[in-house]
């Protein structure tokens, strides 16, 4: 008592601290008192909540027409056009854990797979007329066609494809938002819908999108003494080469009424050259084959002839084929050619 009476401030301090020390659970660093198992459980719960948030964010960005929200501790709930479904994330956890810093890519692929039944139900609910504006043709090679059929919303009815020529196919797909494409079979949109209906609607949608592009559709490239070529703008759909409108625009850009050659090593790299400009073909065909060999998603490794009769493979062997890739590309000058 003497100590307290002599030092009143000390007494006040002791009275202030003593309740905090006697009450359990108020320490801000409670992980110090956790067992390793408890700490692991808490970290896992926090991580799973972050995965839920990331899944919702991915769908909000890539598929804004789909309402997505967290459900429980391990799922998300999606809804669109009167169709709803719960998607469990549990089966993605192992892959997410083994691919650090790639969570978005892993979840994107997982959601694409898990939403296939939801997309099938949504297509059935909407019907042909509502889905029609989202139908487009897509160019794929045989490997890509197998991959598209593997992710078909109805595995029992793989989407049909039209063979254009060796290893290049046209397939009709549904395009929703930015999430990719959905290969389509006619049975999903009703018993009266035929493949011809789907293909015709897809070509109509492609023609409209090509016409509505506000940016340059075709860019001219000057190769100096070798001549000049044109390139389908990267923002345009490679399937545009199927359109009569494309053929007219390409010929107008190159100021020719004759045959033209298309090089499409990837879907975003479509070069257009006059058939008679063989010196330029001799230079560009080997370069296109090099692009095809290095591409993550190659499309066509063969020159394509576009004539009044349509598309066909071009039988042509370049007169000069560089043994190695040139250190620098030929000097070029680009000019925009806008198709109105």
C-alpha positions as CSV (number, residue, x, y, z in Angstrom):
1,X,0.0,0.0,0.0
2,X,2.9,2.4,0.7
3,X,4.1,1.8,-2.8
4,X,0.8,2.6,-4.2
5,X,0.3,5.7,-2.1
6,X,3.7,7.0,-2.9
7,X,3.2,6.4,-6.6
8,X,-0.5,7.0,-7.5
9,X,0.2,7.0,-11.2
10,X,1.6,3.5,-10.9
11,X,-1.7,2.4,-9.2
12,X,-3.8,3.8,-12.0
13,X,-1.6,2.1,-14.6
14,X,-1.9,-1.3,-12.8
15,X,-5.7,-0.9,-12.6
16,X,-5.8,-0.1,-16.3
17,X,-3.8,-3.0,-17.5
18,X,-5.0,-5.7,-15.2
19,X,-8.4,-6.3,-16.9
20,X,-6.8,-6.6,-20.3
21,X,-4.4,-9.2,-19.1
22,X,-7.1,-11.2,-17.4
23,X,-9.6,-11.4,-20.4
24,X,-8.9,-14.2,-22.9
25,X,-9.2,-13.8,-26.6
26,X,-8.3,-10.1,-26.9
27,X,-4.8,-10.5,-28.1
28,X,-4.4,-9.1,-31.7
29,X,-1.8,-11.8,-32.5
30,X,-3.9,-14.8,-31.6
31,X,-2.1,-16.9,-34.3
32,X,0.7,-17.1,-31.7
33,X,-1.6,-19.3,-29.6
34,X,-2.9,-21.5,-32.5
35,X,-1.8,-25.0,-33.2
36,X,-0.3,-25.6,-36.6
37,X,-3.5,-27.4,-37.6
38,X,-5.7,-24.5,-36.5
39,X,-3.5,-22.0,-38.4
40,X,-3.6,-24.2,-41.6
41,X,-7.4,-24.4,-41.4
42,X,-7.7,-20.6,-41.0
43,X,-5.4,-20.0,-44.0
44,X,-7.3,-22.5,-46.1
45,X,-10.5,-20.8,-45.3
46,X,-9.1,-17.4,-46.2
47,X,-7.7,-18.8,-49.5
48,X,-11.0,-20.4,-50.5
49,X,-12.8,-17.1,-49.9
50,X,-10.3,-15.4,-52.2
51,X,-10.9,-18.1,-54.8
52,X,-14.7,-17.4,-54.6
53,X,-14.1,-13.7,-55.0
54,X,-11.8,-14.3,-58.0
55,X,-14.4,-16.6,-59.7
56,X,-17.1,-13.9,-59.3
57,X,-14.7,-11.3,-60.7
58,X,-13.8,-13.4,-63.7
59,X,-17.4,-13.9,-64.6
60,X,-18.3,-10.2,-64.0
61,X,-15.6,-9.2,-66.5
62,X,-15.9,-12.0,-69.1
63,X,-19.6,-12.7,-68.9
64,X,-21.4,-9.6,-67.7
65,X,-24.7,-11.0,-68.8
66,X,-24.4,-13.7,-66.2
67,X,-25.1,-12.7,-62.6
68,X,-22.6,-14.5,-60.3
69,X,-22.3,-14.4,-56.5
70,X,-20.7,-16.3,-53.7
71,X,-22.6,-19.2,-52.2
72,X,-21.6,-20.9,-49.0
73,X,-17.9,-21.5,-48.5
74,X,-16.9,-23.4,-51.6
75,X,-19.4,-22.4,-54.4
76,X,-20.7,-19.7,-56.6
77,X,-24.2,-19.2,-57.9
78,X,-24.8,-18.2,-61.5
79,X,-28.0,-17.0,-63.2
80,X,-29.0,-15.7,-66.6
81,X,-32.1,-15.7,-68.8
82,X,-34.1,-17.4,-66.1
83,X,-31.6,-20.3,-65.7
84,X,-29.6,-20.7,-62.5
85,X,-27.0,-23.2,-61.2
86,X,-24.6,-23.7,-58.4
87,X,-21.0,-24.3,-59.3
88,X,-18.7,-25.9,-56.7
89,X,-15.1,-24.8,-56.7
90,X,-13.9,-27.7,-54.6
91,X,-12.5,-29.7,-57.6
92,X,-10.4,-26.8,-58.7
93,X,-8.5,-26.4,-55.4
94,X,-5.9,-29.0,-56.1
95,X,-5.0,-27.5,-59.5
96,X,-5.1,-24.0,-58.0
97,X,-2.7,-25.1,-55.3
98,X,-0.2,-26.6,-57.7
99,X,-0.2,-23.5,-60.0
100,X,0.7,-20.5,-57.9
101,X,0.5,-17.1,-59.6
102,X,-1.8,-18.7,-62.3
103,X,-5.0,-18.7,-60.3
104,X,-6.9,-16.6,-62.8
105,X,-6.0,-18.9,-65.8
106,X,-6.8,-22.0,-63.8
107,X,-10.1,-20.7,-62.6
108,X,-11.0,-19.4,-66.1
109,X,-10.5,-22.9,-67.6
110,X,-12.3,-24.6,-64.7
111,X,-15.4,-22.3,-65.0
112,X,-15.5,-22.7,-68.7
113,X,-15.8,-26.5,-68.2
114,X,-18.2,-26.3,-65.2
115,X,-20.6,-23.9,-67.0
116,X,-21.2,-26.2,-69.9
117,X,-24.5,-27.6,-68.5
118,X,-25.5,-24.1,-67.5
119,X,-24.9,-22.9,-71.1
120,X,-26.9,-25.9,-72.5
121,X,-29.9,-25.1,-70.3
122,X,-29.6,-21.4,-71.2
123,X,-29.6,-22.2,-74.9
124,X,-32.6,-24.4,-74.6
125,X,-34.5,-21.8,-72.6
126,X,-33.7,-19.0,-75.1
127,X,-34.4,-20.8,-78.3
128,X,-33.3,-20.1,-81.9
129,X,-34.6,-16.6,-82.3
130,X,-33.0,-15.2,-79.2
131,X,-29.7,-17.0,-79.8
132,X,-29.5,-16.1,-83.5
133,X,-27.7,-12.7,-83.0
134,X,-24.9,-14.6,-81.2
135,X,-24.2,-17.1,-84.0
136,X,-21.0,-16.9,-86.0
137,X,-18.9,-19.2,-88.1
138,X,-15.4,-20.0,-86.9
139,X,-12.4,-21.4,-88.8
140,X,-10.5,-24.2,-87.1
141,X,-8.0,-26.9,-88.1
142,X,-8.5,-30.6,-87.2
143,X,-6.8,-30.3,-83.8
144,X,-8.9,-27.3,-82.9
145,X,-12.0,-29.0,-84.1
146,X,-11.3,-32.0,-81.8
147,X,-10.8,-29.5,-78.9
148,X,-14.1,-27.7,-79.7
149,X,-16.0,-31.0,-79.8
150,X,-14.5,-32.0,-76.5
151,X,-16.0,-28.9,-74.8
152,X,-19.4,-29.2,-76.6
153,X,-22.3,-28.5,-74.2
154,X,-23.9,-31.7,-75.2
155,X,-21.3,-34.5,-75.6
156,X,-23.9,-36.8,-77.0
157,X,-24.4,-34.5,-80.0
158,X,-21.0,-33.2,-81.2
159,X,-21.3,-30.1,-83.3
160,X,-21.0,-30.7,-87.1
161,X,-18.3,-29.0,-89.1
162,X,-17.9,-28.3,-92.8
163,X,-14.5,-29.2,-94.4
164,X,-13.3,-26.4,-96.6
165,X,-10.2,-28.2,-97.7
166,X,-7.3,-30.1,-96.2
167,X,-7.2,-29.4,-92.4
168,X,-9.4,-26.3,-92.4
169,X,-13.0,-26.5,-91.2
170,X,-15.9,-24.1,-90.6
171,X,-17.9,-24.6,-87.4
172,X,-20.9,-22.6,-86.1
173,X,-20.5,-21.3,-82.6
174,X,-22.3,-19.1,-80.1
175,X,-20.3,-16.1,-78.9
176,X,-21.3,-14.7,-75.5
177,X,-19.4,-11.8,-74.1
178,X,-15.6,-12.4,-73.7
179,X,-15.7,-15.9,-72.3
180,X,-14.9,-17.6,-75.5
181,X,-17.1,-19.6,-77.9
182,X,-19.6,-22.4,-77.5
183,X,-19.7,-25.0,-80.4
184,X,-23.3,-25.6,-81.3
185,X,-25.5,-28.5,-82.3
186,X,-28.9,-27.8,-83.8
187,X,-30.8,-30.0,-81.3
188,X,-30.0,-27.5,-78.5
189,X,-32.3,-24.9,-80.0
190,X,-35.3,-27.0,-80.8
191,X,-36.4,-30.0,-82.9
192,X,-37.3,-27.8,-85.9
193,X,-33.9,-26.1,-86.1
194,X,-31.6,-27.5,-88.8
195,X,-27.8,-27.2,-89.3
196,X,-28.6,-25.2,-92.4
197,X,-30.5,-22.7,-90.3
198,X,-27.6,-22.3,-87.9
199,X,-25.0,-21.9,-90.7
200,X,-27.1,-19.3,-92.5
201,X,-27.7,-17.3,-89.3
202,X,-23.9,-17.5,-88.6
203,X,-23.0,-16.2,-92.0
204,X,-25.5,-13.4,-91.6
205,X,-24.0,-12.4,-88.3
206,X,-20.5,-12.5,-89.7
207,X,-21.5,-10.3,-92.6
208,X,-23.1,-7.8,-90.3
209,X,-20.1,-7.7,-87.9
210,X,-17.8,-7.2,-90.9
211,X,-19.9,-4.4,-92.2
212,X,-20.3,-2.7,-88.8
213,X,-16.6,-2.5,-88.0
214,X,-15.7,1.1,-87.5
215,X,-12.0,0.6,-87.7
216,X,-10.0,-0.2,-90.8
217,X,-10.9,-3.7,-92.0
218,X,-7.9,-4.0,-94.4
219,X,-4.4,-2.5,-94.1
220,X,-2.2,-2.1,-97.1
221,X,1.5,-3.0,-96.7
222,X,4.1,-1.6,-99.1
223,X,7.1,-3.9,-99.7
224,X,9.0,-1.6,-102.0
225,X,10.2,-3.2,-105.2
226,X,8.5,-6.5,-104.3
227,X,5.1,-4.9,-104.5
228,X,2.5,-4.6,-101.9
229,X,0.1,-6.8,-100.0
230,X,-2.8,-6.3,-97.7
231,X,-3.7,-7.6,-94.3
232,X,-7.0,-8.3,-92.6
233,X,-7.0,-6.1,-89.5
234,X,-6.4,-8.0,-86.3
235,X,-9.7,-6.9,-84.8
236,X,-11.6,-8.5,-87.7
237,X,-12.7,-12.1,-87.7
238,X,-10.6,-14.5,-89.8
239,X,-13.8,-16.2,-90.9
240,X,-14.5,-13.0,-92.9
241,X,-12.5,-14.6,-95.7
242,X,-15.7,-16.7,-96.3
243,X,-17.7,-13.6,-97.2
244,X,-18.2,-12.2,-100.8
245,X,-17.9,-8.7,-99.1
246,X,-14.3,-9.6,-98.0
247,X,-13.3,-10.7,-101.6
248,X,-14.6,-7.5,-103.0
249,X,-12.9,-5.4,-100.3
250,X,-9.6,-7.3,-100.8
251,X,-9.6,-6.9,-104.5
252,X,-10.4,-3.2,-104.2
253,X,-7.6,-2.6,-101.7
254,X,-5.1,-4.3,-104.0
255,X,-6.6,-2.7,-107.1
256,X,-7.1,-6.0,-109.0
257,X,-10.0,-8.0,-110.4
258,X,-8.0,-11.2,-110.5
259,X,-7.3,-14.0,-108.1
260,X,-5.7,-13.3,-104.7
261,X,-3.8,-15.5,-102.3
262,X,-4.5,-15.7,-98.5
263,X,-1.9,-16.7,-95.9
264,X,-3.6,-17.5,-92.6
265,X,-1.0,-19.0,-90.3
266,X,-3.1,-17.8,-87.3
267,X,-6.6,-16.5,-86.9
268,X,-5.2,-13.0,-86.2
269,X,-2.7,-13.0,-89.1
270,X,-4.3,-13.1,-92.5
271,X,-2.2,-11.7,-95.4
272,X,-3.6,-10.9,-98.8
273,X,-1.5,-10.9,-102.0
274,X,-2.3,-10.7,-105.7
275,X,-1.8,-14.1,-107.3
276,X,0.3,-12.6,-110.1
277,X,2.9,-11.0,-107.6
278,X,5.0,-14.2,-107.4
279,X,8.1,-12.4,-106.1
280,X,6.2,-11.3,-103.1
281,X,4.7,-14.8,-102.7
282,X,8.2,-16.2,-102.8
283,X,9.1,-14.0,-99.8
284,X,5.9,-14.2,-97.8
285,X,4.9,-17.9,-98.0
286,X,8.1,-19.1,-96.2
287,X,7.6,-16.4,-93.6
288,X,4.0,-17.5,-93.0
289,X,5.1,-21.1,-92.5
290,X,7.5,-19.8,-89.9
291,X,4.7,-18.0,-88.1
292,X,2.6,-21.2,-88.2
293,X,5.4,-23.3,-86.7
294,X,6.0,-20.9,-83.8
295,X,2.3,-20.0,-83.1
296,X,0.6,-21.3,-79.9
297,X,-2.7,-21.5,-81.9
298,X,-1.8,-22.1,-85.5
299,X,-4.6,-22.1,-88.1
300,X,-3.6,-23.0,-91.7
301,X,-0.2,-24.0,-93.0
302,X,-1.1,-23.8,-96.7
303,X,-1.6,-20.8,-99.1
304,X,-5.3,-20.3,-100.0
305,X,-6.4,-19.3,-103.4
306,X,-9.5,-16.9,-103.5
307,X,-10.9,-16.9,-107.0
308,X,-14.3,-16.2,-108.5
309,X,-15.1,-19.9,-107.7
310,X,-14.4,-19.5,-104.0
311,X,-11.7,-20.8,-101.7
312,X,-9.3,-23.6,-102.6
313,X,-5.8,-24.7,-101.7
314,X,-3.1,-23.0,-103.8
315,X,-0.6,-25.3,-105.4
316,X,2.5,-23.2,-105.4
317,X,6.2,-23.7,-104.5
318,X,8.1,-20.6,-103.8
319,X,11.1,-20.1,-106.1
320,X,13.3,-18.8,-103.2
321,X,13.0,-20.2,-99.7
322,X,15.4,-18.8,-97.2
323,X,17.2,-21.5,-95.2
324,X,16.9,-19.6,-92.0
325,X,14.5,-16.9,-90.8
326,X,15.7,-13.5,-91.9
327,X,17.2,-11.3,-89.2
328,X,14.8,-8.5,-90.1
329,X,11.5,-8.5,-91.9
330,X,11.3,-6.8,-95.3
331,X,11.0,-3.0,-95.1
332,X,7.3,-2.2,-95.1
333,X,4.9,0.7,-94.9
334,X,1.4,0.2,-93.7
335,X,-1.6,2.1,-95.0
336,X,-5.2,1.8,-93.7
337,X,-7.8,0.8,-96.3
338,X,-11.2,1.4,-94.9
339,X,-14.1,-0.5,-96.4
340,X,-17.4,1.4,-96.2
